[in-house]
């Protein structure tokens, strides 16, 4: 099980957004403080919705290792805003799976969550910066997907290099 504390993800997003606002090429303090205020009351609801979306994107990216059966009593899903303290991803991995790959996934997913929140926030408050965060997001997504594929089976090395 991989667990991501909401407060840690938001803390990192706030730090990045502070730096973004600090280096913005603008004399308008109103524009600058909009970038700074990612974690403020009112704004945090948007961040929460994107964080919830990013979490489900990660779960889906890790399919089939995260496949869950639909419970018998599950009739409907709603869109009521929820802000869990932790986001968890339960992985069903083979015993031969490498712990170093799981640790890599943990770090990549944390960065994915942060970048996903920042890409959305910058699209609203600082559009010139949005592309940078989306590019970083795509790079992380590729790393997550390739780390799963490259670690499925044991590597057999030949005795002769040629």
N, CA, C and O of each residue as an XYZ file, in Angstrom:
648
protein
N       0.849     -1.179      0.000
C       0.000      0.000      0.000
C       0.893      1.240      0.000
O       1.809      1.366      0.812
N       0.610      2.132     -0.910
C       1.287      3.421     -0.952
C       0.345      4.460     -0.366
O      -0.820      4.533     -0.756
N       0.837      5.260      0.564
C       0.012      6.263      1.224
C       0.636      7.636      1.039
O       1.840      7.821      1.215
N      -0.209      8.592      0.679
C       0.246      9.962      0.445
C      -0.568     10.893      1.325
O      -1.790     10.976      1.197
N       0.113     11.588      2.214
C      -0.569     12.519      3.104
C      -0.946     13.775      2.322
O      -0.107     14.394      1.668
N      -2.197     14.130      2.402
C      -2.717     15.304      1.700
C      -1.937     16.553      2.090
O      -1.601     17.374      1.237
N      -1.653     16.692      3.375
C      -0.946     17.880      3.866
C       0.447     17.997      3.250
O       0.909     19.106      2.983
N       1.119     16.873      3.022
C       2.461     16.896      2.418
C       2.401     17.334      0.949
O       3.232     18.117      0.488
N       1.411     16.817      0.229
C       1.266     17.187     -1.185
C       0.937     18.668     -1.304
O       1.517     19.369     -2.133
N       0.012     19.146     -0.485
C      -0.372     20.562     -0.527
C       0.788     21.445     -0.096
O       0.985     22.522     -0.660
N       1.556     21.010      0.891
C       2.733     21.768      1.332
C       3.716     21.966      0.173
O       4.211     23.071     -0.050
N       3.992     20.886     -0.559
C       4.903     20.990     -1.706
C       4.331     21.896     -2.796
O       5.057     22.697     -3.385
N       3.032     21.768     -3.063
C       2.399     22.626     -4.076
C       2.469     24.097     -3.660
O       2.702     24.970     -4.496
N       2.271     24.364     -2.388
C       2.364     25.741     -1.890
C       3.782     26.281     -2.043
O       3.968     27.437     -2.422
N       4.778     25.454     -1.752
C       6.168     25.894     -1.912
C       6.488     26.234     -3.363
O       7.080     27.276     -3.647
N       6.098     25.357     -4.276
C       6.341     25.606     -5.697
C       5.594     26.851     -6.172
O       6.138     27.661     -6.923
N       4.347     26.998     -5.731
C       3.574     28.156     -6.187
C       4.154     29.451     -5.612
O       4.072     30.500     -6.251
N       4.734     29.388     -4.420
C       5.385     30.574     -3.871
C       6.564     30.983     -4.756
O       6.735     32.159     -5.075
N       7.365     30.005     -5.143
C       8.513     30.296     -6.014
C       8.025     30.836     -7.355
O       8.582     31.803     -7.875
N       6.984     30.214     -7.919
C       6.416     30.692     -9.185
C       5.994     32.157     -9.077
O       6.304     32.972     -9.946
N       5.284     32.476     -8.000
C       4.836     33.854     -7.810
C       5.995     34.810     -7.598
O       5.962     35.950     -8.063
N       7.014     34.350     -6.901
C       8.170     35.195     -6.602
C       8.975     35.543     -7.853
O       9.517     36.643     -7.957
N       9.054     34.609     -8.801
C       9.863     34.870     -9.998
C       9.045     35.377    -11.186
O       9.587     35.594    -12.270
N       7.732     35.567    -10.978
C       6.884     36.076    -12.065
C       7.392     37.418    -12.558
O       7.806     38.275    -11.777
N       7.352     37.578    -13.864
C       7.751     38.853    -14.456
C       6.519     39.757    -14.543
O       5.900     39.895    -15.599
N       6.184     40.363    -13.409
C       5.041     41.262    -13.358
C       5.237     42.271    -12.235
O       5.883     41.986    -11.227
N       4.677     43.437    -12.426
C       4.689     44.451    -11.373
C       3.348     44.487    -10.645
O       3.175     45.228     -9.678
N       2.409     43.685    -11.117
C       1.070     43.650    -10.534
C       1.052     42.666     -9.358
O       1.075     41.451     -9.554
N       1.012     43.199     -8.159
C       1.029     42.360     -6.960
C      -0.230     41.500     -6.836
O      -0.197     40.434     -6.222
N      -1.334     41.962     -7.414
C      -2.566     41.167     -7.382
C      -2.372     39.854     -8.151
O      -2.769     38.792     -7.672
N      -1.765     39.924     -9.335
C      -1.490     38.714    -10.112
C      -0.549     37.789     -9.355
O      -0.731     36.572     -9.345
N       0.452     38.378     -8.726
C       1.436     37.591     -7.979
C       0.792     36.865     -6.793
O       1.054     35.681     -6.577
N      -0.043     37.563     -6.031
C      -0.613     36.921     -4.845
C      -1.629     35.846     -5.225
O      -1.883     34.944     -4.428
N      -2.215     35.917     -6.421
C      -3.112     34.848     -6.866
C      -2.345     33.527     -7.006
O      -2.866     32.459     -6.682
N      -1.118     33.613     -7.486
C      -0.280     32.414     -7.615
C       0.109     31.903     -6.232
O       0.120     30.694     -5.999
N       0.427     32.812     -5.318
C       0.812     32.442     -3.950
C      -0.304     31.711     -3.202
O      -0.031     30.812     -2.407
N      -1.553     32.093     -3.451
C      -2.678     31.704     -2.595
C      -3.287     30.340     -2.917
O      -4.486     30.148     -2.714
N      -2.514     29.413     -3.401
C      -3.034     28.100     -3.793
C      -3.689     27.353     -2.631
O      -4.675     26.648     -2.843
N      -3.179     27.486     -1.437
C      -3.693     26.729     -0.294
C      -4.641     27.499      0.594
O      -5.003     27.024      1.670
N      -5.054     28.686      0.163
C      -5.911     29.513      1.003
C      -7.363     29.048      0.958
O      -7.782     28.353      0.032
N      -8.114     29.444      1.970
C      -9.530     29.102      2.051
C     -10.242     29.555      0.771
O     -10.003     30.657      0.278
N     -11.094     28.717      0.254
C     -11.779     29.016     -1.006
C     -11.041     28.408     -2.174
O     -11.645     27.738     -3.013
N      -9.737     28.634     -2.241
C      -8.930     28.056     -3.312
C      -8.666     26.574     -3.073
O      -8.484     25.808     -4.019
N      -8.647     26.181     -1.822
C      -8.287     24.806     -1.485
C      -9.309     23.802     -2.013
O      -8.981     22.635     -2.226
N     -10.550     24.255     -2.226
C     -11.557     23.344     -2.780
C     -11.191     22.920     -4.204
O     -11.355     21.756     -4.569
N     -10.699     23.858     -5.000
C     -10.266     23.517     -6.357
C      -9.069     22.570     -6.299
O      -9.002     21.595     -7.048
N      -8.137     22.860     -5.415
C      -6.961     22.008     -5.244
C      -7.392     20.600     -4.832
O      -6.844     19.617     -5.330
N      -8.353     20.496     -3.943
C      -8.836     19.198     -3.483
C      -9.457     18.399     -4.626
O      -9.200     17.203     -4.757
N     -10.265     19.048     -5.446
C     -10.880     18.339     -6.580
C      -9.811     17.812     -7.542
O      -9.912     16.685     -8.028
N      -8.797     18.622     -7.812
C      -7.729     18.190     -8.724
C      -6.884     17.101     -8.074
O      -6.460     16.161     -8.747
N      -6.640     17.216     -6.794
C      -5.881     16.191     -6.079
C      -6.636     14.860     -6.083
O      -6.028     13.806     -6.268
N      -7.944     14.902     -5.881
C      -8.762     13.683     -5.958
C      -8.691     13.079     -7.366
O      -8.575     11.863     -7.520
N      -8.760     13.932     -8.379
C      -8.668     13.470     -9.765
C      -7.293     12.861    -10.044
O      -7.195     11.799    -10.658
N      -6.241     13.530     -9.595
C      -4.878     13.032     -9.816
C      -4.677     11.670     -9.152
O      -4.030     10.788     -9.718
N      -5.226     11.505     -7.969
C      -5.124     10.220     -7.273
C      -5.783      9.119     -8.101
O      -5.196      8.053     -8.285
N      -6.992      9.363     -8.601
C      -7.668      8.334     -9.395
C      -6.955      8.097    -10.726
O      -6.977      6.983    -11.250
N      -6.325      9.134    -11.275
C      -5.519      8.945    -12.487
C      -4.349      8.003    -12.203
O      -4.032      7.137    -13.018
N      -3.722      8.173    -11.067
C      -2.595      7.304    -10.696
C      -3.050      5.867    -10.492
O      -2.379      4.932    -10.929
N      -4.174      5.692     -9.837
C      -4.707      4.349     -9.643
C      -4.960      3.702    -11.004
O      -4.640      2.531    -11.207
N      -5.525      4.455    -11.922
C      -5.809      3.926    -13.253
C      -4.519      3.653    -14.035
O      -4.442      2.669    -14.770
N      -3.517      4.506    -13.884
C      -2.233      4.290    -14.557
C      -1.575      2.984    -14.118
O      -0.877      2.339    -14.901
N      -1.799      2.606    -12.881
C      -1.162      1.419    -12.314
C      -1.967      0.135    -12.553
O      -1.607     -0.928    -12.049
N      -3.042      0.237    -13.314
C      -3.818     -0.949    -13.666
C      -2.917     -1.896    -14.446
O      -2.168     -1.392    -15.283
N      -2.909     -3.156    -14.271
C      -3.813     -4.036    -13.533
C      -3.408     -4.293    -12.080
O      -4.057     -5.085    -11.396
N      -2.361     -3.647    -11.604
C      -1.901     -3.875    -10.227
C      -2.845     -3.283     -9.181
O      -2.739     -3.603     -7.997
N      -3.763     -2.425     -9.612
C      -4.680     -1.770     -8.679
C      -6.132     -2.174     -8.888
O      -7.032     -1.573     -8.303
N      -6.364     -3.170     -9.703
C      -7.732     -3.557    -10.035
C      -8.511     -3.940     -8.785
O      -8.050     -4.730     -7.962
N      -9.717     -3.354     -8.661
C     -10.621     -3.664     -7.561
C     -11.961     -4.092     -8.145
O     -12.438     -3.522     -9.126
N     -12.553     -5.098     -7.528
C     -13.888     -5.523     -7.937
C     -14.914     -4.508     -7.431
O     -14.714     -3.879     -6.391
N     -16.003     -4.353     -8.164
C     -17.088     -3.477     -7.730
C     -17.858     -4.205     -6.629
O     -18.314     -5.331     -6.827
N     -18.004     -3.555     -5.460
C     -18.734     -4.203     -4.364
C     -20.199     -4.450     -4.743
O     -20.775     -3.705     -5.537
N     -20.792     -5.495     -4.172
C     -22.185     -5.827     -4.457
C     -23.146     -4.709     -4.070
O     -24.166     -4.504     -4.728
N     -22.817     -3.992     -3.007
C     -23.715     -2.933     -2.528
C     -23.437     -1.577     -3.170
O     -23.993     -0.574     -2.724
N     -22.606     -1.514     -4.188
C     -22.257     -0.256     -4.858
C     -23.276      0.027     -5.965
O     -23.208     -0.565     -7.042
N     -24.214      0.928     -5.696
C     -25.231      1.258     -6.686
C     -24.898      2.527     -7.448
O     -25.172      2.630     -8.644
N     -24.303      3.503     -6.751
C     -24.061      4.796     -7.400
C     -22.845      5.478     -6.784
O     -22.465      5.213     -5.643
N     -22.257      6.352     -7.564
C     -21.175      7.216     -7.087
C     -21.662      8.653     -7.194
O     -22.418      8.988     -8.105
N     -21.233      9.500     -6.271
C     -21.639     10.905     -6.326
C     -20.406     11.794     -6.484
O     -19.275     11.307     -6.479
N     -20.630     13.075     -6.623
C     -19.510     14.009     -6.791
C     -19.381     14.975     -5.610
O     -18.930     16.107     -5.779
N     -19.772     14.533     -4.434
C     -19.653     15.357     -3.233
C     -18.172     15.514     -2.908
O     -17.431     14.533     -2.853
N     -17.754     16.747     -2.695
C     -16.348     17.042     -2.402
C     -15.923     16.379     -1.101
O     -16.557     16.562     -0.062
N     -14.858     15.618     -1.167
C     -14.286     15.024      0.047
C     -12.799     15.340      0.053
O     -12.140     15.359     -0.986
N     -12.294     15.585      1.249
C     -10.880     15.916      1.413
C     -10.253     14.930      2.397
O     -10.123     15.230      3.584
N      -9.864     13.754      1.901
C      -9.275     12.767      2.811
C      -7.922     13.234      3.346
O      -7.205     13.987      2.687
N      -7.595     12.780      4.531
C      -6.288     13.109      5.119
C      -5.164     12.407      4.377
O      -4.044     12.912      4.300
N      -5.477     11.227      3.827
C      -4.485     10.433      3.103
C      -5.111      9.872      1.825
O      -6.304      9.578      1.763
N      -4.263      9.740      0.822
C      -4.641      9.069     -0.415
C      -3.852      7.768     -0.457
O      -2.626      7.769     -0.342
N      -4.566      6.662     -0.625
C      -3.906      5.352     -0.625
C      -4.061      4.677     -1.977
O      -5.071      4.830     -2.664
N      -3.035      3.931     -2.335
C      -3.069      3.106     -3.531
C      -2.632      1.707     -3.106
O      -1.503      1.500     -2.662
N      -3.541      0.763     -3.249
C      -3.256     -0.628     -2.892
C      -2.786     -1.334     -4.154
O      -3.499     -1.389     -5.156
N      -1.576     -1.871     -4.087
C      -0.986     -2.573     -5.228
C      -0.964     -4.066     -4.969
O      -0.588     -4.515     -3.887
N      -1.366     -4.823     -5.960
C      -1.282     -6.279     -5.898
C      -0.112     -6.676     -6.788
O      -0.260     -6.817     -8.002
N       1.057     -6.857     -6.167
C       2.298     -7.102     -6.913
C       2.800     -8.519     -6.691
O       2.547     -9.115     -5.644
N       3.512     -9.059     -7.677
C       4.119    -10.377     -7.479
C       5.212    -10.307     -6.405
O       5.802     -9.251     -6.177
N       5.470    -11.429     -5.759
C       6.489    -11.466     -4.689
C       7.872    -11.080     -5.207
O       8.694    -10.553     -4.458
N       8.122    -11.340     -6.472
C       9.441    -11.045     -7.040
C       9.610     -9.576     -7.427
O      10.671     -9.183     -7.911
N       8.572     -8.763     -7.218
C       8.653     -7.345     -7.581
C       9.672     -6.642     -6.686
O       9.759     -6.932     -5.493
N      10.419     -5.743     -7.247
C      11.505     -5.071     -6.535
C      10.990     -3.951     -5.621
O      10.188     -3.116     -6.039
N      11.458     -3.946     -4.379
C      11.092     -2.880     -3.435
C      11.643     -1.534     -3.897
O      11.041     -0.494     -3.628
N      12.770     -1.545     -4.583
C      13.313     -0.279     -5.078
C      12.384      0.334     -6.127
O      12.280      1.557     -6.221
N      11.717     -0.497     -6.907
C      10.755      0.010     -7.883
C       9.524      0.569     -7.180
O       8.967      1.577     -7.614
N       9.099     -0.073     -6.109
C       7.962      0.433     -5.337
C       8.312      1.794     -4.723
O       7.481      2.703     -4.706
N       9.520      1.928     -4.230
C       9.954      3.220     -3.662
C      10.014      4.293     -4.744
O       9.639      5.443     -4.515
N      10.489      3.904     -5.922
C      10.508      4.842     -7.053
C       9.083      5.267     -7.397
O       8.823      6.450     -7.612
N       8.166      4.311     -7.450
C       6.762      4.629     -7.728
C       6.192      5.591     -6.692
O       5.479      6.534     -7.034
N       6.509      5.346     -5.431
C       6.021      6.229     -4.363
C       6.452      7.673     -4.612
O       5.644      8.595     -4.509
N       7.722      7.860     -4.937
C       8.234      9.213     -5.160
C       7.678      9.830     -6.437
O       7.358     11.018     -6.466
N       7.564      9.036     -7.481
C       7.015      9.539     -8.741
C       5.545      9.932     -8.588
O       5.114     10.957     -9.116
N       4.784      9.122     -7.872
C       3.366      9.436     -7.686
C       3.202     10.700     -6.852
O       2.332     11.520     -7.142
N       4.016     10.867     -5.831
C       3.956     12.112     -5.041
C       4.189     13.317     -5.953
O       3.443     14.295     -5.904
N       5.219     13.238     -6.776
C       5.505     14.347     -7.704
C       4.384     14.530     -8.719
O       4.065     15.659     -9.091
N       3.781     13.427     -9.170
C       2.662     13.521    -10.108
C       1.513     14.296     -9.471
O       0.940     15.187    -10.098
N       1.175     13.959     -8.224
C       0.089     14.652     -7.529
C       0.372     16.148     -7.417
O      -0.502     16.973     -7.680
N       1.581     16.486     -7.033
C       1.960     17.898     -6.883
C       1.903     18.617     -8.233
O       1.325     19.699     -8.335
N       2.493     18.029     -9.254
C       2.527     18.664    -10.579
C       1.139     18.785    -11.187
O       0.849     19.755    -11.887
N       0.283     17.810    -10.925
C      -1.085     17.862    -11.464
C      -1.844     19.026    -10.864
O      -2.569     19.732    -11.566
N      -1.679     19.228     -9.559
C      -2.314     20.359     -8.877
C      -1.752     21.679     -9.413
O      -2.505     22.616     -9.679
N      -0.439     21.746     -9.567
C       0.183     22.980    -10.038
C      -0.174     23.303    -11.489
O      -0.385     24.468    -11.824
N      -0.244     22.300    -12.345
C      -0.607     22.547    -13.743
C      -1.995     23.166    -13.821
O      -2.219     24.104    -14.586
N      -2.926     22.643    -13.030
C      -4.274     23.204    -13.027
C      -4.286     24.610    -12.438
O      -4.918     25.511    -12.988
N      -3.590     24.795    -11.325
C      -3.593     26.103    -10.659
C      -2.946     27.167    -11.550
O      -3.433     28.295    -11.627
N      -1.859     26.811    -12.215
C      -1.194     27.781    -13.086
C      -2.048     28.091    -14.319
O      -1.964     29.193    -14.861
N      -2.863     27.140    -14.764
C      -3.745     27.412    -15.906
C      -4.734     28.520    -15.568
O      -5.226     29.211    -16.461
N      -5.023     28.690    -14.295
C      -5.954     29.719    -13.836
C      -5.229     31.020    -13.504
O      -5.684     32.098    -13.886
N      -4.108     30.926    -12.799
C      -3.469     32.115    -12.238
C      -2.258     32.624    -13.007
O      -1.950     33.814    -12.945
N      -1.565     31.746    -13.731
C      -0.338     32.138    -14.423
C      -0.172     31.288    -15.689
O       0.737     30.461    -15.759
N      -1.042     31.483    -16.690
C      -1.046     30.616    -17.879
C       0.305     30.404    -18.564
O       0.536     29.310    -19.080
N       1.211     31.385    -18.599
C       2.503     31.094    -19.240
C       3.292     29.965    -18.567
O       4.135     29.338    -19.209
N       3.033     29.704    -17.303
C       3.743     28.671    -16.560
C       3.087     27.291    -16.681
O       3.701     26.281    -16.337
N       1.865     27.247    -17.160
C       1.118     25.989    -17.221
C       1.830     24.932    -18.055
O       1.906     23.773    -17.646
N       2.348     25.307    -19.207
C       2.983     24.341    -20.116
C       4.168     23.642    -19.454
O       4.384     22.448    -19.660
N       4.926     24.380    -18.667
C       6.077     23.788    -17.971
C       5.628     22.681    -17.032
O       6.248     21.619    -16.991
N       4.555     22.913    -16.273
C       4.066     21.914    -15.325
C       3.430     20.740    -16.044
O       3.551     19.602    -15.588
N       2.757     20.989    -17.156
C       2.170     19.883    -17.921
C       3.259     19.020    -18.556
O       3.118     17.800    -18.636
N       4.334     19.645    -19.004
C       5.455     18.895    -19.564
C       6.087     18.006    -18.492
O       6.400     16.843    -18.742
N       6.265     18.560    -17.318
C       6.820     17.797    -16.204
C       5.880     16.648    -15.829
O       6.330     15.543    -15.524
N       4.593     16.912    -15.853
C       3.581     15.918    -15.549
C       3.643     14.749    -16.528
O       3.580     13.593    -16.111
N       3.765     15.032    -17.812
C       3.855     13.977    -18.825
C       5.132     13.155    -18.662
O       5.125     11.939    -18.851
N       6.219     13.826    -18.312
C       7.486     13.122    -18.082
C       7.348     12.143    -16.913
O       7.820     11.009    -16.996
N       6.715     12.568    -15.844
C       6.512     11.704    -14.677
C       5.584     10.541    -15.026
O       5.816      9.409    -14.603
N       4.546     10.822    -15.791
C       3.599      9.774    -16.202
C       4.317      8.674    -16.984
O       4.074      7.489    -16.757
N       5.192      9.061    -17.896
C       5.962      8.089    -18.681
C       6.867      7.276    -17.771
O       6.990      6.064    -17.946
N       7.502      7.923    -16.801
C       8.379      7.215    -15.867
C       7.601      6.211    -15.022
O       8.094      5.116    -14.751
N       6.394      6.573    -14.606
C       5.559      5.646    -13.831
C       5.229      4.425    -14.673
O       5.367      3.291    -14.215
N       4.795      4.656    -15.895
C       4.389      3.546    -16.761
C       5.565      2.660    -17.143
O       5.421      1.438    -17.183
N       6.718      3.242    -17.425
C       7.872      2.433    -17.814
C       8.484      1.696    -16.624
O       9.063      0.625    -16.804
N       8.371      2.235    -15.436
C       8.919      1.532    -14.270
C       8.145      0.246    -14.007
O       8.720     -0.729    -13.524
N       6.863      0.227    -14.314
C       6.067     -0.987    -14.135
C       6.429     -2.042    -15.167
O       6.579     -3.217    -14.831
N       6.567     -1.638    -16.388
C       6.843     -2.579    -17.476
C       8.232     -3.181    -17.349
O       8.416     -4.369    -17.615
N       9.184     -2.404    -16.958
C      10.567     -2.878    -16.924
C      10.860     -3.795    -15.747
O      11.931     -4.400    -15.707
N       9.949     -3.921    -14.789
C      10.220     -4.717    -13.589
C       9.298     -5.925    -13.439
O       9.152     -6.454    -12.336
N       8.687     -6.358    -14.506
C       7.732     -7.455    -14.405
C       8.421     -8.796    -14.144
O       7.932     -9.583    -13.333
N       9.518     -9.068    -14.797
C      10.161    -10.365    -14.617
C      11.640    -10.191    -14.290
O      12.207     -9.104    -14.405
N      12.244    -11.308    -13.877
C      13.660    -11.284    -13.547
C      14.482    -11.100    -14.819
O      14.100    -11.551    -15.898
N      15.596    -10.439    -14.667
C      16.489    -10.224    -15.803
C      17.532    -11.347    -15.810
O      18.180    -11.615    -14.798
N      17.674    -11.974    -16.923
C      18.691    -13.024    -17.084
C      19.822    -12.454    -17.935
O      19.611    -12.035    -19.073
N      20.986    -12.446    -17.384
C      22.134    -11.927    -18.101
C      22.917    -13.083    -18.707
O      23.139    -14.109    -18.064
N      23.323    -12.900    -19.935
C      24.120    -13.923    -20.611
C      25.533    -13.912    -20.055
O      26.020    -12.883    -19.587
N      26.184    -15.062    -20.110
C      27.549    -15.149    -19.630
C      28.522    -14.464    -20.594
O      29.569    -13.964    -20.184
N      28.163    -14.450    -21.869
C      29.035    -13.825    -22.868
C      28.419    -12.494    -23.292
O      27.209    -12.428    -23.510
N      29.201    -11.457    -23.411
C      28.645    -10.152    -23.780
C      28.186    -10.076    -25.234
O      27.415     -9.180    -25.577
N      28.639    -10.996    -26.107
C      28.259    -10.927    -27.523
C      27.545    -12.152    -27.976
O      27.160    -12.247    -29.141
